[in-house]
Amino acid sequence: MIEGLSHITFIVRNLDRMEEILVRVLDAEKIYDSGDNTFSLSKERFFDVGGLWIATMEGEPLPSRTYNHVAFKMGADEYDERLARINQLGLKVREGRARVEGEGHSIYFYDFDNHMFELHSGTLDERLRRYNTKVSATG
């Protein structure tokens, strides 16, 4: 039986640069650094982001950017502050998709290794309620 999400791993060229993104944008806490020890495939670091285990491993980055992404929950009142943090790090912000009122707000951005992240202020229940309302209203 699946109990939930265990962890997410990102392969990155520069562990320090990714750490800066995780700490400054996502308020991550570093909980492990392998240093020169490689118990896995390469040097790695573990972080806690809102109770979620995020692993980073040294390696070759993704060859291109796609819409595949990981979304983290943020408060509705955090949009401007989080966007400022992202911009301060010089990260590429991707234009968000069109949204209907009531499904929350998002910031999409890429790290330096072509991973896309989303910071989203809504919930699944809010989105489903809004989509159902929209479907009912139009037909």
Buried (B, 14 or more C-beta within 10 A) or exposed (E): EEEEEEEBBBBBEBBEBBBBBBBEBBBBEBEEBBEEEEEEEEBBBBBBBEEBBBBBBBBEBBEEBEEEBEEBEBEEEBBEEBBEBBEEBEBEEBEEEEEEEEBBBBBBBBBBBBBBBBBBBBEEEEBEEBEEEBEEEEE
